[in-house]
Amino acid sequence: MKREAQKYTRSYEKSKAVLDFMKREEQNLVGNYDQQLWNAANLSLDLTIKSIPNFDTELKIYKTLMERLRTICQGKQLHTGCLYHDEGCGSRCINDFVHSPEYREITAQ
C-alpha cells in the first residue's frame, strides 16, 4: 500500500487566524515553562524556610549584621587585603567585626 505524500503548508499560506493561534500557543508554552520553574523554585524556598528553626529571628539578625557591616566598612580601603585579585575584598573589615563585642551582642539574640 502506497502512502500519499502530505502537502506541507508554508507559513505564508496559513490563515491569519491559524497564525495568531500558533503564536499564542507558542507564547503560552514558553510562559508556562517559566511559570512552572518559578512555582517550583518558590515552593522549594518556602519549604526550606519552614525547615529553619526561628527563621524570622535568624533573618532579623542577618539583616542587622549586614547593615552594621555596611556602616562600619563603608569608605574603608576595601580593595586592599583581598583574598584573590579583586575577590574577597573587605575581608579584614569583616573579620574585625566578627571578632568584636558588638557582633557577639547581635548574634546572642
LODO-371152 format. One line per field, with one value per atom (N, C-alpha, C): residue in three letters; x, y, z; atom name; residue number from 1. Coordinates in steps of 0.1 Angstrom, whole numbers, plus 5000, padded with zeros to 4 digits. Layout:
BEGIN
code	(ALA, ...)
east	(X, ...)
north	(Y, ...)
up	(Z, ...)
site	(CA, ...)
pos	(NUM, ...)
END
This chain:
BEGIN
code	(MET, MET, MET, LYS, LYS, LYS, ARG, ARG, ARG, GLU, GLU, GLU, ALA, ALA, ALA, GLN, GLN, GLN, LYS, LYS, LYS, TYR, TYR, TYR, THR, THR, THR, ARG, ARG, ARG, SER, SER, SER, TYR, TYR, TYR, GLU, GLU, GLU, LYS, LYS, LYS, SER, SER, SER, LYS, LYS, LYS, ALA, ALA, ALA, VAL, VAL, VAL, LEU, LEU, LEU, ASP, ASP, ASP, PHE, PHE, PHE, MET, MET, MET, LYS, LYS, LYS, ARG, ARG, ARG, GLU, GLU, GLU, GLU, GLU, GLU, GLN, GLN, GLN, ASN, ASN, ASN, LEU, LEU, LEU, VAL, VAL, VAL, GLY, GLY, GLY, ASN, ASN, ASN, TYR, TYR, TYR, ASP, ASP, ASP, GLN, GLN, GLN, GLN, GLN, GLN, LEU, LEU, LEU, TRP, TRP, TRP, ASN, ASN, ASN, ALA, ALA, ALA, ALA, ALA, ALA, ASN, ASN, ASN, LEU, LEU, LEU, SER, SER, SER, LEU, LEU, LEU, ASP, ASP, ASP, LEU, LEU, LEU, THR, THR, THR, ILE, ILE, ILE, LYS, LYS, LYS, SER, SER, SER, ILE, ILE, ILE, PRO, PRO, PRO, ASN, ASN, ASN, PHE, PHE, PHE, ASP, ASP, ASP, THR, THR, THR, GLU, GLU, GLU, LEU, LEU, LEU, LYS, LYS, LYS, ILE, ILE, ILE, TYR, TYR, TYR, LYS, LYS, LYS, THR, THR, THR, LEU, LEU, LEU, MET, MET, MET, GLU, GLU, GLU, ARG, ARG, ARG, LEU, LEU, LEU, ARG, ARG, ARG, THR, THR, THR, ILE, ILE, ILE, CYS, CYS, CYS, GLN, GLN, GLN, GLY, GLY, GLY, LYS, LYS, LYS, GLN, GLN, GLN, LEU, LEU, LEU, HIS, HIS, HIS, THR, THR, THR, GLY, GLY, GLY, CYS, CYS, CYS, LEU, LEU, LEU, TYR, TYR, TYR, HIS, HIS, HIS, ASP, ASP, ASP, GLU, GLU, GLU, GLY, GLY, GLY, CYS, CYS, CYS, GLY, GLY, GLY, SER, SER, SER, ARG, ARG, ARG, CYS, CYS, CYS, ILE, ILE, ILE, ASN, ASN, ASN, ASP, ASP, ASP, PHE, PHE, PHE, VAL, VAL, VAL, HIS, HIS, HIS, SER, SER, SER, PRO, PRO, PRO, GLU, GLU, GLU, TYR, TYR, TYR, ARG, ARG, ARG, GLU, GLU, GLU, ILE, ILE, ILE, THR, THR, THR, ALA, ALA, ALA, GLN, GLN, GLN)
east	(5008, 5000, 5009, 5006, 5015, 5008, 5016, 5011, 5011, 5002, 5001, 5010, 5018, 5026, 5017, 5020, 5013, 5018, 5009, 5013, 5017, 5029, 5033, 5028, 5022, 5016, 5026, 5031, 5040, 5033, 5041, 5035, 5028, 5033, 5026, 5013, 5011, 4998, 4987, 4991, 4982, 4974, 4962, 4953, 4958, 4954, 4957, 4953, 4941, 4935, 4944, 4949, 4958, 4971, 4977, 4990, 4988, 4977, 4975, 4974, 4967, 4966, 4979, 4987, 5000, 5009, 5009, 5017, 5013, 5000, 4995, 4999, 4998, 5002, 5017, 5025, 5039, 5043, 5037, 5039, 5034, 5023, 5018, 5027, 5033, 5042, 5054, 5060, 5072, 5069, 5058, 5054, 5051, 5045, 5041, 5054, 5064, 5077, 5083, 5083, 5088, 5080, 5067, 5058, 5060, 5062, 5064, 5077, 5088, 5101, 5100, 5093, 5091, 5083, 5073, 5065, 5073, 5081, 5089, 5100, 5106, 5116, 5110, 5098, 5092, 5087, 5082, 5078, 5091, 5102, 5114, 5119, 5118, 5122, 5113, 5100, 5091, 5093, 5096, 5099, 5112, 5122, 5135, 5133, 5126, 5123, 5116, 5106, 5099, 5107, 5118, 5127, 5137, 5138, 5148, 5142, 5146, 5140, 5143, 5133, 5135, 5139, 5134, 5138, 5137, 5125, 5123, 5134, 5137, 5148, 5161, 5164, 5177, 5178, 5167, 5167, 5169, 5163, 5165, 5179, 5185, 5200, 5208, 5206, 5213, 5212, 5200, 5198, 5205, 5205, 5212, 5227, 5232, 5247, 5251, 5243, 5246, 5246, 5236, 5235, 5247, 5251, 5263, 5275, 5277, 5289, 5290, 5278, 5278, 5283, 5278, 5281, 5296, 5300, 5314, 5324, 5322, 5332, 5331, 5320, 5319, 5330, 5336, 5347, 5361, 5361, 5375, 5381, 5394, 5401, 5398, 5387, 5382, 5390, 5398, 5405, 5419, 5421, 5434, 5431, 5440, 5438, 5428, 5426, 5417, 5422, 5413, 5417, 5424, 5419, 5424, 5421, 5431, 5429, 5419, 5407, 5397, 5385, 5388, 5377, 5380, 5369, 5370, 5376, 5374, 5379, 5370, 5376, 5369, 5369, 5376, 5376, 5382, 5392, 5398, 5388, 5380, 5370, 5359, 5355, 5345, 5351, 5363, 5370, 5370, 5374, 5375, 5361, 5351, 5337, 5333, 5336, 5331, 5338, 5349, 5356, 5353, 5344, 5341, 5330, 5329, 5318, 5305, 5304, 5291, 5285, 5294, 5289, 5284, 5291, 5286, 5273, 5271, 5259, 5247, 5250, 5239, 5235, 5245, 5242, 5237, 5238, 5233, 5218, 5211, 5197, 5189)
north	(4988, 5000, 5012, 5021, 5033, 5045, 5051, 5063, 5075, 5084, 5096, 5106, 5114, 5124, 5135, 5139, 5150, 5163, 5172, 5185, 5194, 5200, 5209, 5223, 5229, 5242, 5252, 5261, 5271, 5281, 5287, 5296, 5308, 5312, 5323, 5319, 5306, 5301, 5298, 5299, 5297, 5310, 5308, 5320, 5328, 5340, 5349, 5343, 5337, 5331, 5320, 5311, 5300, 5305, 5315, 5321, 5327, 5334, 5340, 5330, 5319, 5308, 5302, 5299, 5293, 5302, 5315, 5324, 5324, 5325, 5324, 5311, 5300, 5287, 5287, 5292, 5292, 5300, 5312, 5320, 5314, 5307, 5300, 5290, 5282, 5271, 5277, 5287, 5293, 5299, 5307, 5313, 5302, 5291, 5281, 5275, 5273, 5267, 5276, 5289, 5299, 5299, 5298, 5298, 5286, 5274, 5262, 5262, 5268, 5269, 5278, 5290, 5299, 5293, 5285, 5279, 5269, 5261, 5251, 5257, 5268, 5275, 5281, 5287, 5293, 5283, 5272, 5261, 5256, 5254, 5249, 5259, 5272, 5282, 5282, 5282, 5281, 5269, 5258, 5246, 5247, 5253, 5255, 5264, 5275, 5285, 5278, 5270, 5263, 5253, 5248, 5238, 5245, 5258, 5265, 5270, 5265, 5269, 5284, 5291, 5305, 5314, 5310, 5317, 5332, 5337, 5352, 5358, 5352, 5357, 5357, 5346, 5345, 5355, 5357, 5367, 5381, 5384, 5397, 5400, 5389, 5390, 5392, 5385, 5386, 5401, 5406, 5420, 5430, 5428, 5437, 5436, 5424, 5423, 5429, 5427, 5433, 5449, 5454, 5469, 5474, 5467, 5472, 5471, 5460, 5459, 5470, 5473, 5484, 5497, 5500, 5512, 5512, 5501, 5500, 5500, 5492, 5490, 5500, 5508, 5518, 5528, 5530, 5541, 5535, 5524, 5518, 5513, 5511, 5507, 5492, 5489, 5476, 5468, 5475, 5469, 5465, 5466, 5461, 5448, 5439, 5427, 5418, 5418, 5409, 5395, 5386, 5372, 5367, 5372, 5368, 5379, 5386, 5397, 5406, 5408, 5417, 5409, 5397, 5389, 5388, 5388, 5387, 5399, 5411, 5423, 5427, 5434, 5438, 5427, 5417, 5406, 5410, 5419, 5423, 5431, 5439, 5447, 5437, 5428, 5418, 5409, 5405, 5397, 5405, 5418, 5426, 5427, 5429, 5430, 5417, 5405, 5392, 5389, 5395, 5393, 5404, 5412, 5424, 5420, 5428, 5426, 5429, 5438, 5442, 5430, 5423, 5411, 5400, 5398, 5388, 5392, 5405, 5410, 5408, 5411, 5410, 5395, 5386, 5372, 5365, 5371, 5364, 5365, 5373, 5375, 5362)
up	(5000, 5000, 5000, 4991, 4989, 4997, 5005, 5012, 5003, 5005, 4998, 5005, 4998, 5004, 5009, 5021, 5027, 5022, 5019, 5014, 5026, 5025, 5036, 5033, 5043, 5041, 5047, 5038, 5042, 5051, 5060, 5069, 5063, 5051, 5045, 5038, 5037, 5032, 5043, 5055, 5066, 5068, 5073, 5075, 5087, 5088, 5099, 5112, 5112, 5125, 5129, 5120, 5124, 5129, 5122, 5126, 5140, 5142, 5156, 5166, 5164, 5173, 5176, 5166, 5167, 5176, 5174, 5181, 5196, 5199, 5212, 5219, 5212, 5218, 5221, 5212, 5214, 5226, 5228, 5239, 5252, 5251, 5263, 5268, 5258, 5262, 5269, 5263, 5269, 5282, 5283, 5296, 5306, 5302, 5311, 5317, 5309, 5315, 5325, 5322, 5331, 5344, 5343, 5354, 5363, 5356, 5363, 5371, 5365, 5371, 5383, 5381, 5392, 5404, 5401, 5411, 5419, 5411, 5418, 5427, 5422, 5430, 5442, 5441, 5452, 5462, 5458, 5467, 5475, 5468, 5474, 5484, 5481, 5491, 5503, 5501, 5512, 5521, 5515, 5523, 5531, 5524, 5531, 5543, 5541, 5552, 5563, 5560, 5571, 5579, 5572, 5579, 5588, 5587, 5595, 5608, 5620, 5632, 5634, 5639, 5642, 5630, 5619, 5606, 5607, 5612, 5613, 5622, 5633, 5642, 5635, 5628, 5621, 5610, 5603, 5592, 5598, 5609, 5615, 5619, 5625, 5629, 5617, 5606, 5593, 5588, 5588, 5582, 5591, 5604, 5613, 5611, 5610, 5607, 5594, 5584, 5571, 5571, 5578, 5579, 5587, 5598, 5606, 5597, 5590, 5581, 5571, 5565, 5555, 5562, 5574, 5581, 5585, 5591, 5596, 5585, 5574, 5564, 5552, 5552, 5541, 5542, 5530, 5529, 5533, 5539, 5542, 5529, 5530, 5518, 5516, 5509, 5507, 5496, 5488, 5477, 5481, 5494, 5500, 5508, 5508, 5516, 5510, 5497, 5490, 5491, 5491, 5491, 5478, 5467, 5454, 5444, 5439, 5430, 5435, 5429, 5434, 5440, 5445, 5451, 5466, 5473, 5488, 5494, 5488, 5494, 5505, 5515, 5527, 5537, 5535, 5545, 5558, 5558, 5570, 5579, 5573, 5580, 5585, 5577, 5582, 5593, 5592, 5602, 5615, 5615, 5627, 5633, 5625, 5631, 5637, 5630, 5636, 5649, 5652, 5665, 5675, 5672, 5681, 5691, 5702, 5712, 5706, 5696, 5690, 5682, 5675, 5668, 5677, 5688, 5698, 5704, 5706, 5712, 5702, 5690, 5680, 5678, 5677, 5674, 5687, 5698, 5710, 5712, 5703, 5704, 5702)
site	(N, CA, C, N, CA, C, N, CA, C, N, CA, C, N, CA, C, N, CA, C, N, CA, C, N, CA, C, N, CA, C, N, CA, C, N, CA, C, N, CA, C, N, CA, C, N, CA, C, N, CA, C, N, CA, C, N, CA, C, N, CA, C, N, CA, C, N, CA, C, N, CA, C, N, CA, C, N, CA, C, N, CA, C, N, CA, C, N, CA, C, N, CA, C, N, CA, C, N, CA, C, N, CA, C, N, CA, C, N, CA, C, N, CA, C, N, CA, C, N, CA, C, N, CA, C, N, CA, C, N, CA, C, N, CA, C, N, CA, C, N, CA, C, N, CA, C, N, CA, C, N, CA, C, N, CA, C, N, CA, C, N, CA, C, N, CA, C, N, CA, C, N, CA, C, N, CA, C, N, CA, C, N, CA, C, N, CA, C, N, CA, C, N, CA, C, N, CA, C, N, CA, C, N, CA, C, N, CA, C, N, CA, C, N, CA, C, N, CA, C, N, CA, C, N, CA, C, N, CA, C, N, CA, C, N, CA, C, N, CA, C, N, CA, C, N, CA, C, N, CA, C, N, CA, C, N, CA, C, N, CA, C, N, CA, C, N, CA, C, N, CA, C, N, CA, C, N, CA, C, N, CA, C, N, CA, C, N, CA, C, N, CA, C, N, CA, C, N, CA, C, N, CA, C, N, CA, C, N, CA, C, N, CA, C, N, CA, C, N, CA, C, N, CA, C, N, CA, C, N, CA, C, N, CA, C, N, CA, C, N, CA, C, N, CA, C, N, CA, C, N, CA, C, N, CA, C, N, CA, C, N, CA, C, N, CA, C, N, CA, C, N, CA, C, N, CA, C, N, CA, C)
pos	(1, 1, 1, 2, 2, 2, 3, 3, 3, 4, 4, 4, 5, 5, 5, 6, 6, 6, 7, 7, 7, 8, 8, 8, 9, 9, 9, 10, 10, 10, 11, 11, 11, 12, 12, 12, 13, 13, 13, 14, 14, 14, 15, 15, 15, 16, 16, 16, 17, 17, 17, 18, 18, 18, 19, 19, 19, 20, 20, 20, 21, 21, 21, 22, 22, 22, 23, 23, 23, 24, 24, 24, 25, 25, 25, 26, 26, 26, 27, 27, 27, 28, 28, 28, 29, 29, 29, 30, 30, 30, 31, 31, 31, 32, 32, 32, 33, 33, 33, 34, 34, 34, 35, 35, 35, 36, 36, 36, 37, 37, 37, 38, 38, 38, 39, 39, 39, 40, 40, 40, 41, 41, 41, 42, 42, 42, 43, 43, 43, 44, 44, 44, 45, 45, 45, 46, 46, 46, 47, 47, 47, 48, 48, 48, 49, 49, 49, 50, 50, 50, 51, 51, 51, 52, 52, 52, 53, 53, 53, 54, 54, 54, 55, 55, 55, 56, 56, 56, 57, 57, 57, 58, 58, 58, 59, 59, 59, 60, 60, 60, 61, 61, 61, 62, 62, 62, 63, 63, 63, 64, 64, 64, 65, 65, 65, 66, 66, 66, 67, 67, 67, 68, 68, 68, 69, 69, 69, 70, 70, 70, 71, 71, 71, 72, 72, 72, 73, 73, 73, 74, 74, 74, 75, 75, 75, 76, 76, 76, 77, 77, 77, 78, 78, 78, 79, 79, 79, 80, 80, 80, 81, 81, 81, 82, 82, 82, 83, 83, 83, 84, 84, 84, 85, 85, 85, 86, 86, 86, 87, 87, 87, 88, 88, 88, 89, 89, 89, 90, 90, 90, 91, 91, 91, 92, 92, 92, 93, 93, 93, 94, 94, 94, 95, 95, 95, 96, 96, 96, 97, 97, 97, 98, 98, 98, 99, 99, 99, 100, 100, 100, 101, 101, 101, 102, 102, 102, 103, 103, 103, 104, 104, 104, 105, 105, 105, 106, 106, 106, 107, 107, 107, 108, 108, 108, 109, 109, 109)
END
